[in-house]
């Protein structure tokens, strides 16, 4: 398997991978493939952090990290959102999602980012070091179950003294 930066020529296949991944997902609005298309055109997009997993020349997975901020009354902190991570159904439960997450963390850290925020399954992401955002004093601009909002520090003290509300790019459709 090869993990690499998504290229322009990959975009239609990535669209299909994301669509198929979330087609039957219980906790999904089934719009993730459109979200990724919008995010690619935004200021939040970081080309190096749109990563595909390829097996025998076929794209079987994709992950995207985009710029967000965590804001309070006095300060704004830069962070990343992980959304989405996609693996074709027939390739799931083989560790591909985990490889994409860990590889993405490494690249993000190398690019100077210190943390990642996500909304996801409470039994999956803690395996990669994610903790509840409430542990850090970070909240979301909408209601979610506490156990589904998670964060990870990519560097030592990467979330120390950082607190506030996550602010997403307008492409997420969150006010």
C-alpha positions as CSV (number, residue, x, y, z in Angstrom):
1,X,0.0,0.0,0.0
2,X,1.1,3.5,-0.8
3,X,0.1,6.6,1.1
4,X,0.6,9.8,-0.8
5,X,-0.8,13.3,-1.4
6,X,-3.9,13.4,-3.4
7,X,-3.4,14.7,-7.0
8,X,-5.8,16.5,-9.3
9,X,-6.3,13.3,-11.4
10,X,-7.4,11.4,-8.2
11,X,-10.4,13.6,-7.4
12,X,-13.2,11.7,-9.2
13,X,-12.0,8.4,-7.6
14,X,-11.7,10.1,-4.2
15,X,-15.3,11.4,-4.6
16,X,-16.5,7.9,-5.2
17,X,-14.5,6.4,-2.3
18,X,-15.9,9.0,0.1
19,X,-19.5,8.5,-1.2
20,X,-19.3,4.7,-0.9
21,X,-17.7,4.9,2.6
22,X,-20.6,6.9,4.0
23,X,-23.4,5.5,1.9
24,X,-24.8,3.3,4.7
25,X,-23.2,5.1,7.7
26,X,-25.6,5.6,10.5
27,X,-24.2,8.9,11.8
28,X,-23.8,10.7,8.5
29,X,-25.6,13.3,6.4
30,X,-24.2,11.4,3.4
31,X,-22.7,14.7,2.1
32,X,-19.1,14.1,3.0
33,X,-18.0,13.8,-0.6
34,X,-19.5,17.2,-1.4
35,X,-17.9,18.7,1.7
36,X,-14.4,17.6,0.5
37,X,-15.0,19.2,-2.9
38,X,-16.0,22.5,-1.2
39,X,-13.0,22.4,1.2
40,X,-10.5,21.9,-1.6
41,X,-11.6,25.3,-3.0
42,X,-11.3,27.0,0.4
43,X,-8.6,28.8,2.3
44,X,-8.7,26.0,4.9
45,X,-7.4,23.4,2.4
46,X,-3.8,22.2,2.8
47,X,-2.9,20.1,-0.3
48,X,-0.2,18.1,1.6
49,X,-2.9,16.9,4.1
50,X,-5.3,15.5,1.6
51,X,-3.9,12.0,1.5
52,X,-4.9,8.8,-0.4
53,X,-4.2,5.2,0.3
54,X,-3.5,3.2,-2.9
55,X,-3.3,-0.5,-3.4
56,X,-2.2,-1.9,-6.7
57,X,-2.9,1.4,-8.4
58,X,-6.4,1.7,-7.0
59,X,-7.4,4.4,-4.4
60,X,-9.0,2.6,-1.5
61,X,-9.0,5.3,1.1
62,X,-8.6,9.0,1.8
63,X,-8.2,11.4,4.7
64,X,-8.4,15.2,4.9
65,X,-7.1,17.6,7.5
66,X,-8.1,21.3,7.1
67,X,-7.4,24.5,9.0
68,X,-9.7,25.5,11.8
69,X,-9.3,27.8,14.8
70,X,-10.2,27.4,18.5
71,X,-11.4,30.8,19.7
72,X,-12.1,32.4,23.1
73,X,-12.8,36.0,24.2
74,X,-9.1,37.0,23.9
75,X,-7.3,34.6,21.6
76,X,-7.5,32.5,18.5
77,X,-5.5,29.3,18.2
78,X,-4.7,27.5,14.9
79,X,-5.6,23.8,14.7
80,X,-6.7,21.2,12.2
81,X,-10.0,19.4,11.7
82,X,-9.9,15.7,10.6
83,X,-12.9,15.2,8.4
84,X,-13.4,12.8,6.8
85,X,-11.4,9.6,6.8
86,X,-12.8,7.2,4.2
87,X,-12.0,3.6,3.3
88,X,-13.9,1.6,0.7
89,X,-16.2,-0.8,2.5
90,X,-14.5,-3.9,1.1
91,X,-11.2,-2.6,2.5
92,X,-12.4,-1.6,6.0
93,X,-11.2,-3.4,9.1
94,X,-7.8,-3.9,7.7
95,X,-6.0,-1.0,9.4
96,X,-6.0,1.4,6.4
97,X,-7.9,4.1,8.3
98,X,-5.4,3.9,11.1
99,X,-2.5,4.1,8.7
100,X,-4.0,7.2,7.1
101,X,-4.6,8.8,10.5
102,X,-1.1,8.2,11.8
103,X,0.5,9.2,8.5
104,X,-1.6,12.4,8.5
105,X,-0.5,13.2,12.1
106,X,3.1,12.9,11.1
107,X,2.7,15.1,8.1
108,X,0.7,17.7,10.0
109,X,3.3,17.8,12.8
110,X,6.1,18.2,10.1
111,X,4.1,21.1,8.7
112,X,4.1,22.8,12.1
113,X,0.6,22.0,13.3
114,X,0.3,21.1,17.0
115,X,-3.3,19.7,17.3
116,X,-6.2,18.0,15.6
117,X,-9.9,18.2,16.5
118,X,-12.6,15.8,15.2
119,X,-16.1,14.6,15.8
120,X,-16.1,10.8,15.6
121,X,-16.8,7.4,17.0
122,X,-15.8,7.3,20.7
123,X,-14.5,3.7,20.4
124,X,-12.3,4.3,17.4
125,X,-10.3,7.5,17.7
126,X,-9.0,7.0,21.3
127,X,-6.8,4.2,19.8
128,X,-4.8,6.9,18.1
129,X,-4.4,9.1,21.2
130,X,-7.6,11.3,20.9
131,X,-9.2,12.5,24.1
132,X,-12.5,14.3,24.7
133,X,-12.2,18.0,23.9
134,X,-13.8,18.8,27.2
135,X,-10.6,17.5,28.9
136,X,-8.9,20.6,27.3
137,X,-11.7,23.2,27.7
138,X,-12.6,23.0,24.0
139,X,-16.2,23.0,22.8
140,X,-18.1,23.0,19.6
141,X,-20.5,25.6,18.2
142,X,-23.4,23.1,18.3
143,X,-24.5,20.3,20.5
144,X,-22.9,16.9,20.3
145,X,-22.5,14.0,22.7
146,X,-19.4,14.8,24.9
147,X,-17.7,11.5,24.0
148,X,-17.8,12.3,20.2
149,X,-15.8,15.6,20.3
150,X,-12.1,14.7,20.4
151,X,-8.7,16.3,20.2
152,X,-5.1,15.2,20.1
153,X,-1.9,17.2,20.7
154,X,0.6,16.4,17.9
155,X,3.4,17.9,20.0
156,X,4.2,17.9,23.6
157,X,2.0,20.5,25.2
158,X,0.3,21.1,21.8
159,X,-3.0,21.8,23.5
160,X,-1.7,23.3,26.8
161,X,-3.5,26.5,27.7
162,X,-5.7,26.3,24.6
163,X,-9.4,26.6,25.2
164,X,-12.4,27.9,23.5
165,X,-14.9,27.1,20.8
166,X,-14.0,25.4,17.5
167,X,-14.5,27.7,14.5
168,X,-15.0,25.8,11.3
169,X,-14.5,27.2,7.8
170,X,-17.8,28.3,6.2
171,X,-17.6,25.3,3.8
172,X,-18.6,23.1,6.7
173,X,-22.0,24.9,6.8
174,X,-21.8,25.6,10.5
175,X,-22.6,29.1,11.8
